[in-house]
Amino acid sequence: MKALLFVFCFFLAMPFEAQRADSIQVGTASFYAGKFEGRKCSSGEIFRQNKLTAAHKTLKFGTWVRVINLRNDSSVIVRINDRLPRSSRRCIDLTKRAAQRLNFLSKGVTKVRIEILKDSLP
């Protein structure tokens, strides 16, 4: 019985383990302009402002990251589905929905920490 309880608790804790960050990046985040709605992303997906997705310079498409606004500690989890130009001074470009969750729509940009979620790498 104890062994069964142990196994149950082990599997119950697994989703929380999967949410730990694998690596961290700090930089400036911005969000997409409205003119990109309906256009194709670099991944081939259609861009939608109401999704929780983002563009990054180097992360593989499909990677899930936690973005934390360092000005107010709010956070959001987004999936990378687009590419930023290598010349960009931003480290991530978010949808408006993600920017709303991070509370920086009125400012346009904010300082963020990006944590790659350990078990999300494609």
VEXDO-161720 format. One record per atom (N, C-alpha, C, O): x, y, z; atom name. Coordinates in Angstrom, 3 decimals, decimal comma, padded with zeros to 6 digits. Layout:
<<X; Y; Z>; 'CA'>
...
% end
This chain:
<<000,823; -001,194; 000,000>; 'N'>
<<000,000; 000,000; 000,000>; 'CA'>
<<000,870; 001,262; 000,000>; 'C'>
<<000,587; 002,222; -000,716>; 'O'>
<<001,941; 001,245; 000,821>; 'N'>
<<002,836; 002,401; 000,865>; 'CA'>
<<003,508; 002,618; -000,489>; 'C'>
<<003,692; 003,751; -000,934>; 'O'>
<<003,868; 001,516; -001,131>; 'N'>
<<004,509; 001,622; -002,443>; 'CA'>
<<003,555; 002,235; -003,463>; 'C'>
<<003,964; 003,054; -004,286>; 'O'>
<<002,298; 001,845; -003,412>; 'N'>
<<001,292; 002,397; -004,318>; 'CA'>
<<001,105; 003,890; -004,073>; 'C'>
<<000,996; 004,667; -005,022>; 'O'>
<<001,070; 004,289; -002,822>; 'N'>
<<000,939; 005,701; -002,465>; 'CA'>
<<002,153; 006,489; -002,953>; 'C'>
<<002,015; 007,601; -003,461>; 'O'>
<<003,331; 005,912; -002,796>; 'N'>
<<004,555; 006,565; -003,262>; 'CA'>
<<004,515; 006,782; -004,776>; 'C'>
<<004,821; 007,873; -005,257>; 'O'>
<<004,141; 005,750; -005,517>; 'N'>
<<004,064; 005,841; -006,977>; 'CA'>
<<003,039; 006,894; -007,390>; 'C'>
<<003,286; 007,678; -008,306>; 'O'>
<<001,899; 006,914; -006,722>; 'N'>
<<000,864; 007,906; -007,020>; 'CA'>
<<001,399; 009,321; -006,796>; 'C'>
<<001,220; 010,192; -007,647>; 'O'>
<<002,050; 009,553; -005,663>; 'N'>
<<002,605; 010,878; -005,357>; 'CA'>
<<003,695; 011,263; -006,352>; 'C'>
<<003,811; 012,427; -006,736>; 'O'>
<<004,491; 010,284; -006,764>; 'N'>
<<005,548; 010,537; -007,738>; 'CA'>
<<004,960; 011,050; -009,054>; 'C'>
<<005,430; 012,049; -009,599>; 'O'>
<<003,936; 010,367; -009,561>; 'N'>
<<003,317; 010,781; -010,818>; 'CA'>
<<002,532; 012,075; -010,675>; 'C'>
<<002,408; 012,830; -011,640>; 'O'>
<<002,013; 012,337; -009,514>; 'N'>
<<001,299; 013,586; -009,267>; 'CA'>
<<002,255; 014,771; -009,331>; 'C'>
<<001,876; 015,849; -009,787>; 'O'>
<<003,473; 014,583; -008,883>; 'N'>
<<004,461; 015,664; -008,851>; 'CA'>
<<005,131; 015,898; -010,200>; 'C'>
<<005,751; 016,945; -010,387>; 'O'>
<<005,035; 014,982; -011,131>; 'N'>
<<005,730; 015,105; -012,413>; 'CA'>
<<005,384; 016,366; -013,200>; 'C'>
<<006,305; 016,997; -013,720>; 'O'>
<<004,123; 016,776; -013,324>; 'N'>
<<003,850; 017,992; -014,094>; 'CA'>
<<004,546; 019,220; -013,528>; 'C'>
<<004,911; 020,123; -014,281>; 'O'>
<<004,734; 019,269; -012,226>; 'N'>
<<005,411; 020,411; -011,624>; 'CA'>
<<006,897; 020,384; -011,953>; 'C'>
<<007,506; 021,437; -012,141>; 'O'>
<<007,476; 019,222; -012,025>; 'N'>
<<008,874; 019,068; -012,415>; 'CA'>
<<009,076; 019,569; -013,843>; 'C'>
<<010,088; 020,201; -014,144>; 'O'>
<<008,126; 019,290; -014,711>; 'N'>
<<008,239; 019,671; -016,115>; 'CA'>
<<008,198; 021,177; -016,302>; 'C'>
<<008,579; 021,667; -017,365>; 'O'>
<<007,750; 021,920; -015,312>; 'N'>
<<007,645; 023,362; -015,435>; 'CA'>
<<008,915; 024,090; -015,003>; 'C'>
<<008,983; 025,313; -015,124>; 'O'>
<<009,922; 023,377; -014,506>; 'N'>
<<011,146; 024,040; -014,086>; 'CA'>
<<011,886; 024,593; -015,286>; 'C'>
<<011,858; 024,009; -016,369>; 'O'>
<<012,541; 025,711; -015,092>; 'N'>
<<013,258; 026,351; -016,183>; 'CA'>
<<014,578; 025,656; -016,461>; 'C'>
<<015,273; 025,224; -015,542>; 'O'>
<<014,912; 025,553; -017,733>; 'N'>
<<016,152; 024,933; -018,156>; 'CA'>
<<017,244; 025,979; -018,358>; 'C'>
<<018,404; 025,719; -018,036>; 'O'>
<<016,904; 027,142; -018,878>; 'N'>
<<017,874; 028,221; -019,016>; 'CA'>
<<017,155; 029,558; -018,976>; 'C'>
<<015,933; 029,636; -019,107>; 'O'>
<<017,939; 030,597; -018,793>; 'N'>
<<017,354; 031,914; -018,558>; 'CA'>
<<018,020; 032,946; -019,464>; 'C'>
<<019,222; 032,884; -019,720>; 'O'>
<<017,215; 033,896; -019,942>; 'N'>
<<017,708; 035,022; -020,726>; 'CA'>
<<017,014; 036,272; -020,209>; 'C'>
<<015,823; 036,230; -019,901>; 'O'>
<<017,732; 037,379; -020,108>; 'N'>
<<017,150; 038,647; -019,679>; 'CA'>
<<017,317; 039,641; -020,819>; 'C'>
<<018,376; 039,717; -021,442>; 'O'>
<<016,256; 040,407; -021,088>; 'N'>
<<016,325; 041,393; -022,151>; 'CA'>
<<015,037; 042,178; -022,258>; 'C'>
<<014,252; 042,235; -021,312>; 'O'>
<<014,823; 042,784; -023,413>; 'N'>
<<013,657; 043,626; -023,651>; 'CA'>
<<012,630; 042,881; -024,494>; 'C'>
<<012,963; 042,245; -025,494>; 'O'>
<<011,373; 042,975; -024,067>; 'N'>
<<010,262; 042,384; -024,817>; 'CA'>
<<009,425; 043,489; -025,433>; 'C'>
<<009,304; 044,582; -024,879>; 'O'>
<<008,854; 043,190; -026,575>; 'N'>
<<007,896; 044,079; -027,226>; 'CA'>
<<006,731; 043,210; -027,675>; 'C'>
<<006,711; 042,005; -027,422>; 'O'>
<<005,753; 043,833; -028,349>; 'N'>
<<004,653; 043,032; -028,886>; 'CA'>
<<004,383; 043,428; -030,326>; 'C'>
<<004,709; 044,534; -030,757>; 'O'>
<<003,777; 042,495; -031,064>; 'N'>
<<003,507; 042,673; -032,484>; 'CA'>
<<002,527; 043,817; -032,739>; 'C'>
<<001,600; 044,046; -031,962>; 'O'>
<<002,749; 044,522; -033,832>; 'N'>
<<001,793; 045,524; -034,298>; 'CA'>
<<000,573; 044,812; -034,885>; 'C'>
<<000,666; 043,663; -035,319>; 'O'>
<<-000,555; 045,492; -034,895>; 'N'>
<<-001,801; 044,920; -035,394>; 'CA'>
<<-001,758; 044,495; -036,848>; 'C'>
<<-002,521; 043,619; -037,255>; 'O'>
<<-000,873; 045,104; -037,650>; 'N'>
<<-000,821; 044,799; -039,089>; 'CA'>
<<-000,394; 043,362; -039,394>; 'C'>
<<-000,558; 042,896; -040,522>; 'O'>
<<000,150; 042,660; -038,400>; 'N'>
<<000,604; 041,287; -038,628>; 'CA'>
<<-000,502; 040,249; -038,472>; 'C'>
<<-000,305; 039,083; -038,816>; 'O'>
<<-001,651; 040,653; -037,964>; 'N'>
<<-002,782; 039,728; -037,784>; 'CA'>
<<-003,113; 039,036; -039,105>; 'C'>
<<-003,321; 039,694; -040,124>; 'O'>
<<-003,160; 037,701; -039,078>; 'N'>
<<-003,517; 036,924; -040,256>; 'CA'>
<<-002,367; 036,604; -041,195>; 'C'>
<<-002,538; 035,834; -042,141>; 'O'>
<<-001,199; 037,182; -040,950>; 'N'>
<<-000,042; 036,886; -041,800>; 'CA'>
<<000,624; 035,586; -041,360>; 'C'>
<<000,403; 035,100; -040,251>; 'O'>
<<001,432; 035,043; -042,243>; 'N'>
<<002,145; 033,807; -041,944>; 'CA'>
<<003,381; 034,095; -041,096>; 'C'>
<<004,144; 035,020; -041,375>; 'O'>
<<003,560; 033,283; -040,056>; 'N'>
<<004,772; 033,340; -039,232>; 'CA'>
<<005,885; 032,565; -039,936>; 'C'>
<<005,636; 031,860; -040,915>; 'O'>
<<007,093; 032,698; -039,439>; 'N'>
<<008,234; 031,951; -039,991>; 'CA'>
<<008,025; 030,445; -039,906>; 'C'>
<<008,561; 029,693; -040,720>; 'O'>
<<007,248; 030,006; -038,926>; 'N'>
<<006,976; 028,575; -038,755>; 'CA'>
<<005,930; 028,058; -039,738>; 'C'>
<<005,737; 026,849; -039,862>; 'O'>
<<005,253; 028,974; -040,438>; 'N'>
<<004,185; 028,590; -041,350>; 'CA'>
<<002,798; 028,761; -040,749>; 'C'>
<<001,798; 028,715; -041,466>; 'O'>
<<002,734; 028,961; -039,428>; 'N'>
<<001,441; 029,192; -038,764>; 'CA'>
<<000,911; 030,574; -039,129>; 'C'>
<<001,674; 031,463; -039,506>; 'O'>
<<-000,396; 030,742; -039,012>; 'N'>
<<-001,014; 032,048; -039,202>; 'CA'>
<<-000,952; 032,794; -037,874>; 'C'>
<<-001,324; 032,252; -036,833>; 'O'>
<<-000,482; 034,036; -037,914>; 'N'>
<<-000,341; 034,832; -036,698>; 'CA'>
<<-001,699; 035,314; -036,198>; 'C'>
<<-002,513; 035,822; -036,969>; 'O'>
<<-001,929; 035,151; -034,917>; 'N'>
<<-003,149; 035,620; -034,254>; 'CA'>
<<-002,772; 036,325; -032,956>; 'C'>
<<-002,071; 035,766; -032,113>; 'O'>
<<-003,249; 037,562; -032,807>; 'N'>
<<-002,954; 038,355; -031,604>; 'CA'>
<<-003,557; 037,750; -030,342>; 'C'>
<<-003,075; 038,019; -029,241>; 'O'>
<<-004,608; 036,933; -030,483>; 'N'>
<<-005,288; 036,386; -029,300>; 'CA'>
<<-004,656; 035,084; -028,799>; 'C'>
<<-005,148; 034,496; -027,837>; 'O'>
<<-003,589; 034,634; -029,428>; 'N'>
<<-002,885; 033,417; -028,995>; 'CA'>
<<-001,758; 033,790; -028,038>; 'C'>
<<-001,368; 034,954; -027,943>; 'O'>
<<-001,248; 032,803; -027,343>; 'N'>
<<-000,096; 033,010; -026,458>; 'CA'>
<<001,138; 032,440; -027,153>; 'C'>
<<001,610; 031,348; -026,837>; 'O'>
<<001,647; 033,223; -028,117>; 'N'>
<<002,816; 032,821; -028,894>; 'CA'>
<<003,808; 033,973; -028,937>; 'C'>
<<003,515; 035,086; -028,499>; 'O'>
<<005,002; 033,678; -029,480>; 'N'>
<<006,049; 034,696; -029,501>; 'CA'>
<<007,072; 034,407; -030,587>; 'C'>
<<007,150; 033,303; -031,127>; 'O'>
<<007,860; 035,445; -030,890>; 'N'>
<<008,994; 035,320; -031,802>; 'CA'>
<<010,280; 035,444; -030,994>; 'C'>
<<010,362; 036,234; -030,053>; 'O'>
<<011,283; 034,652; -031,372>; 'N'>
<<012,591; 034,680; -030,710>; 'CA'>
<<013,656; 034,516; -031,785>; 'C'>
<<013,379; 033,955; -032,845>; 'O'>
<<014,862; 034,993; -031,531>; 'N'>
<<015,929; 034,922; -032,532>; 'CA'>
<<016,426; 033,510; -032,797>; 'C'>
<<016,716; 033,162; -033,941>; 'O'>
<<016,529; 032,689; -031,752>; 'N'>
<<017,215; 031,404; -031,918>; 'CA'>
<<016,465; 030,175; -031,422>; 'C'>
<<016,770; 029,066; -031,860>; 'O'>
<<015,506; 030,330; -030,534>; 'N'>
<<014,830; 029,156; -029,973>; 'CA'>
<<014,045; 028,414; -031,051>; 'C'>
<<013,466; 029,032; -031,944>; 'O'>
<<014,031; 027,099; -030,961>; 'N'>
<<013,315; 026,276; -031,935>; 'CA'>
<<011,815; 026,527; -031,852>; 'C'>
<<011,273; 026,791; -030,779>; 'O'>
<<011,159; 026,439; -033,001>; 'N'>
<<009,704; 026,543; -033,025>; 'CA'>
<<009,124; 025,428; -032,164>; 'C'>
<<009,605; 024,295; -032,188>; 'O'>
<<008,089; 025,760; -031,408>; 'N'>
<<007,455; 024,782; -030,531>; 'CA'>
<<007,976; 024,808; -029,107>; 'C'>
<<007,399; 024,167; -028,229>; 'O'>
<<009,061; 025,540; -028,860>; 'N'>
<<009,601; 025,647; -027,503>; 'CA'>
<<008,667; 026,500; -026,654>; 'C'>
<<008,221; 027,562; -027,087>; 'O'>
<<008,375; 026,034; -025,447>; 'N'>
<<007,544; 026,785; -024,503>; 'CA'>
<<008,455; 027,535; -023,549>; 'C'>
<<009,417; 026,971; -023,028>; 'O'>
<<008,151; 028,810; -023,319>; 'N'>
<<008,942; 029,625; -022,399>; 'CA'>
<<008,026; 030,370; -021,439>; 'C'>
<<006,890; 030,709; -021,768>; 'O'>
<<008,546; 030,611; -020,256>; 'N'>
<<007,860; 031,482; -019,295>; 'CA'>
<<008,526; 032,845; -019,417>; 'C'>
<<009,748; 032,956; -019,318>; 'O'>
<<007,721; 033,880; -019,631>; 'N'>
<<008,225; 035,244; -019,734>; 'CA'>
<<007,766; 035,988; -018,485>; 'C'>
<<006,571; 036,041; -018,193>; 'O'>
<<008,716; 036,561; -017,749>; 'N'>
<<008,411; 037,267; -016,505>; 'CA'>
<<008,740; 038,738; -016,689>; 'C'>
<<009,868; 039,089; -017,033>; 'O'>
<<007,754; 039,597; -016,459>; 'N'>
<<007,955; 041,038; -016,517>; 'CA'>
<<008,712; 041,444; -015,256>; 'C'>
<<008,189; 041,303; -014,151>; 'O'>
<<009,930; 041,943; -015,408>; 'N'>
<<010,759; 042,288; -014,253>; 'CA'>
<<010,318; 043,576; -013,571>; 'C'>
<<010,790; 043,886; -012,478>; 'O'>
<<009,423; 044,327; -014,196>; 'N'>
<<008,925; 045,559; -013,576>; 'CA'>
<<007,762; 045,300; -012,620>; 'C'>
<<007,541; 046,074; -011,688>; 'O'>
<<007,011; 044,203; -012,849>; 'N'>
<<005,842; 043,961; -011,989>; 'CA'>
<<005,679; 042,494; -011,576>; 'C'>
<<004,696; 042,152; -010,918>; 'O'>
<<006,607; 041,637; -011,944>; 'N'>
<<006,613; 040,209; -011,589>; 'CA'>
<<005,461; 039,397; -012,168>; 'C'>
<<005,253; 038,260; -011,743>; 'O'>
<<004,706; 039,934; -013,118>; 'N'>
<<003,675; 039,119; -013,767>; 'CA'>
<<004,368; 038,190; -014,766>; 'C'>
<<005,461; 038,488; -015,247>; 'O'>
<<003,720; 037,063; -015,073>; 'N'>
<<004,346; 036,114; -015,996>; 'CA'>
<<003,298; 035,474; -016,901>; 'C'>
<<002,103; 035,475; -016,607>; 'O'>
<<003,786; 034,933; -018,007>; 'N'>
<<002,933; 034,249; -018,970>; 'CA'>
<<003,771; 033,153; -019,632>; 'C'>
<<004,983; 033,299; -019,793>; 'O'>
<<003,123; 032,070; -020,007>; 'N'>
<<003,798; 030,999; -020,741>; 'CA'>
<<003,352; 031,079; -022,194>; 'C'>
<<002,157; 031,086; -022,491>; 'O'>
<<004,335; 031,140; -023,101>; 'N'>
<<004,055; 031,258; -024,532>; 'CA'>
<<004,849; 030,210; -025,303>; 'C'>
<<005,833; 029,657; -024,811>; 'O'>
<<004,390; 029,955; -026,531>; 'N'>
<<005,063; 029,011; -027,426>; 'CA'>
<<005,749; 029,798; -028,538>; 'C'>
<<005,150; 030,698; -029,126>; 'O'>
<<006,990; 029,463; -028,822>; 'N'>
<<007,733; 030,129; -029,895>; 'CA'>
<<007,251; 029,587; -031,243>; 'C'>
<<007,319; 028,387; -031,508>; 'O'>
<<006,758; 030,508; -032,095>; 'N'>
<<006,292; 030,094; -033,421>; 'CA'>
<<006,725; 031,048; -034,528>; 'C'>
<<006,278; 030,930; -035,669>; 'O'>
<<007,602; 031,998; -034,184>; 'N'>
<<008,051; 032,967; -035,177>; 'CA'>
<<009,500; 033,342; -034,876>; 'C'>
<<010,027; 033,034; -033,807>; 'O'>
<<010,124; 034,005; -035,825>; 'N'>
<<011,531; 034,351; -035,718>; 'CA'>
<<011,706; 035,862; -035,691>; 'C'>
<<011,097; 036,579; -036,485>; 'O'>
<<012,537; 036,343; -034,777>; 'N'>
<<012,952; 037,744; -034,763>; 'CA'>
<<014,180; 037,888; -035,659>; 'C'>
<<014,971; 036,951; -035,771>; 'O'>
<<014,351; 039,037; -036,294>; 'N'>
<<015,589; 039,239; -037,056>; 'CA'>
<<016,792; 039,241; -036,103>; 'C'>
<<016,685; 039,718; -034,974>; 'O'>
<<017,902; 038,725; -036,542>; 'N'>
<<019,102; 038,691; -035,686>; 'CA'>
<<019,550; 040,095; -035,293>; 'C'>
<<020,203; 040,271; -034,264>; 'O'>
<<019,210; 041,085; -036,096>; 'N'>
<<019,606; 042,467; -035,805>; 'CA'>
<<018,714; 043,142; -034,758>; 'C'>
<<019,022; 044,245; -034,306>; 'O'>
<<017,622; 042,495; -034,372>; 'N'>
<<016,685; 043,087; -033,412>; 'CA'>
<<017,347; 043,295; -032,056>; 'C'>
<<018,130; 042,462; -031,599>; 'O'>
<<017,024; 044,415; -031,421>; 'N'>
<<017,527; 044,677; -030,068>; 'CA'>
<<016,626; 044,042; -029,012>; 'C'>
<<016,968; 044,033; -027,830>; 'O'>
<<015,490; 043,518; -029,426>; 'N'>
<<014,569; 042,840; -028,508>; 'CA'>
<<014,976; 041,377; -028,379>; 'C'>
<<015,567; 040,803; -029,293>; 'O'>
<<014,653; 040,782; -027,235>; 'N'>
<<014,955; 039,351; -027,090>; 'CA'>
<<013,726; 038,502; -027,397>; 'C'>
<<013,852; 037,309; -027,675>; 'O'>
<<012,521; 039,115; -027,349>; 'N'>
<<011,297; 038,373; -027,637>; 'CA'>
<<010,222; 039,357; -028,076>; 'C'>
<<010,163; 040,487; -027,591>; 'O'>
<<009,378; 038,919; -028,994>; 'N'>
<<008,241; 039,705; -029,468>; 'CA'>
<<006,993; 038,876; -029,180>; 'C'>
<<006,878; 037,738; -029,635>; 'O'>
<<006,073; 039,442; -028,434>; 'N'>
<<004,899; 038,718; -027,942>; 'CA'>
<<003,628; 039,155; -028,654>; 'C'>
<<003,582; 040,224; -029,261>; 'O'>
<<002,602; 038,325; -028,576>; 'N'>
<<001,283; 038,731; -029,047>; 'CA'>
<<000,700; 039,747; -028,064>; 'C'>
<<001,174; 039,877; -026,936>; 'O'>
<<-000,328; 040,458; -028,507>; 'N'>
<<-000,973; 041,424; -027,605>; 'CA'>
<<-001,584; 040,733; -026,392>; 'C'>
<<-001,576; 041,283; -025,291>; 'O'>
<<-002,112; 039,532; -026,595>; 'N'>
<<-002,691; 038,802; -025,458>; 'CA'>
<<-001,626; 038,534; -024,390>; 'C'>
<<-001,886; 038,699; -023,198>; 'O'>
<<-000,441; 038,124; -024,813>; 'N'>
<<000,650; 037,880; -023,860>; 'CA'>
<<001,104; 039,188; -023,215>; 'C'>
<<001,373; 039,227; -022,014>; 'O'>
<<001,189; 040,253; -024,005>; 'N'>
<<001,589; 041,559; -023,460>; 'CA'>
<<000,570; 042,067; -022,441>; 'C'>
<<000,944; 042,686; -021,446>; 'O'>
<<-000,716; 041,806; -022,687>; 'N'>
<<-001,748; 042,184; -021,713>; 'CA'>
<<-001,537; 041,449; -020,401>; 'C'>
<<-001,653; 042,042; -019,328>; 'O'>
<<-001,227; 040,163; -020,479>; 'N'>
<<-001,001; 039,374; -019,257>; 'CA'>
<<000,219; 039,876; -018,487>; 'C'>
<<000,294; 039,734; -017,266>; 'O'>
<<001,170; 040,461; -019,208>; 'N'>
<<002,370; 041,000; -018,559>; 'CA'>
<<002,207; 042,473; -018,182>; 'C'>
<<003,107; 043,075; -017,596>; 'O'>
<<001,061; 043,041; -018,520>; 'N'>
<<000,724; 044,429; -018,162>; 'CA'>
<<001,726; 045,463; -018,681>; 'C'>
<<002,183; 046,321; -017,926>; 'O'>
<<002,068; 045,379; -019,981>; 'N'>
<<002,933; 046,421; -020,537>; 'CA'>
<<002,435; 046,977; -021,873>; 'C'>
<<003,208; 047,585; -022,613>; 'O'>
<<001,167; 046,776; -022,184>; 'N'>
<<000,621; 047,284; -023,450>; 'CA'>
<<000,804; 048,793; -023,596>; 'C'>
<<001,154; 049,266; -024,677>; 'O'>
<<000,576; 049,543; -022,546>; 'N'>
<<000,652; 051,006; -022,643>; 'CA'>
<<002,090; 051,504; -022,799>; 'C'>
<<002,307; 052,596; -023,326>; 'O'>
<<003,069; 050,727; -022,351>; 'N'>
<<004,472; 051,138; -022,448>; 'CA'>
<<005,113; 050,714; -023,768>; 'C'>
<<006,037; 051,373; -024,246>; 'O'>
<<004,635; 049,626; -024,357>; 'N'>
<<005,187; 049,149; -025,618>; 'CA'>
<<006,332; 048,164; -025,478>; 'C'>
<<006,440; 047,223; -026,264>; 'O'>
<<007,183; 048,369; -024,493>; 'N'>
<<008,301; 047,458; -024,224>; 'CA'>
<<008,457; 047,313; -022,718>; 'C'>
<<007,989; 048,150; -021,945>; 'O'>
<<009,120; 046,241; -022,318>; 'N'>
<<009,417; 046,041; -020,900>; 'CA'>
<<010,619; 045,123; -020,762>; 'C'>
<<010,965; 044,393; -021,692>; 'O'>
<<011,240; 045,160; -019,623>; 'N'>
<<012,369; 044,278; -019,302>; 'CA'>
<<011,803; 042,950; -018,814>; 'C'>
<<010,930; 042,925; -017,947>; 'O'>
<<012,304; 041,838; -019,374>; 'N'>
<<011,778; 040,516; -019,029>; 'CA'>
<<012,900; 039,518; -018,768>; 'C'>
<<014,052; 039,714; -019,155>; 'O'>
<<012,512; 038,447; -018,098>; 'N'>
<<013,351; 037,258; -017,973>; 'CA'>
<<012,623; 036,145; -018,712>; 'C'>
<<011,420; 035,961; -018,528>; 'O'>
<<013,339; 035,407; -019,542>; 'N'>
<<012,763; 034,293; -020,299>; 'CA'>
<<013,343; 033,005; -019,742>; 'C'>
<<014,560; 032,836; -019,670>; 'O'>
<<012,460; 032,104; -019,352>; 'N'>
<<012,871; 030,796; -018,852>; 'CA'>
<<012,368; 029,736; -019,824>; 'C'>
<<011,166; 029,629; -020,065>; 'O'>
<<013,273; 028,965; -020,374>; 'N'>
<<012,883; 027,876; -021,268>; 'CA'>
<<012,378; 026,739; -020,404>; 'C'>
<<013,095; 026,258; -019,526>; 'O'>
<<011,156; 026,305; -020,644>; 'N'>
<<010,596; 025,229; -019,838>; 'CA'>
<<011,246; 023,911; -020,232>; 'C'>
<<011,267; 023,539; -021,405>; 'O'>
<<011,760; 023,235; -019,266>; 'N'>
<<012,642; 022,073; -019,426>; 'CA'>
<<012,122; 021,013; -020,390>; 'C'>
<<012,862; 020,571; -021,268>; 'O'>
<<010,898; 020,608; -020,248>; 'N'>
<<010,384; 019,500; -021,050>; 'CA'>
<<009,684; 019,949; -022,325>; 'C'>
<<008,947; 019,170; -022,928>; 'O'>
<<009,904; 021,198; -022,747>; 'N'>
<<009,182; 021,687; -023,916>; 'CA'>
<<010,014; 021,638; -025,181>; 'C'>
<<009,487; 021,870; -026,270>; 'O'>
<<011,288; 021,345; -025,067>; 'N'>
<<012,139; 021,404; -026,249>; 'CA'>
<<011,733; 020,343; -027,262>; 'C'>
<<011,617; 019,165; -026,925>; 'O'>
<<011,518; 020,770; -028,515>; 'N'>
<<011,086; 019,830; -029,557>; 'CA'>
<<012,166; 018,826; -029,908>; 'C'>
<<011,957; 017,969; -030,767>; 'O'>
% end
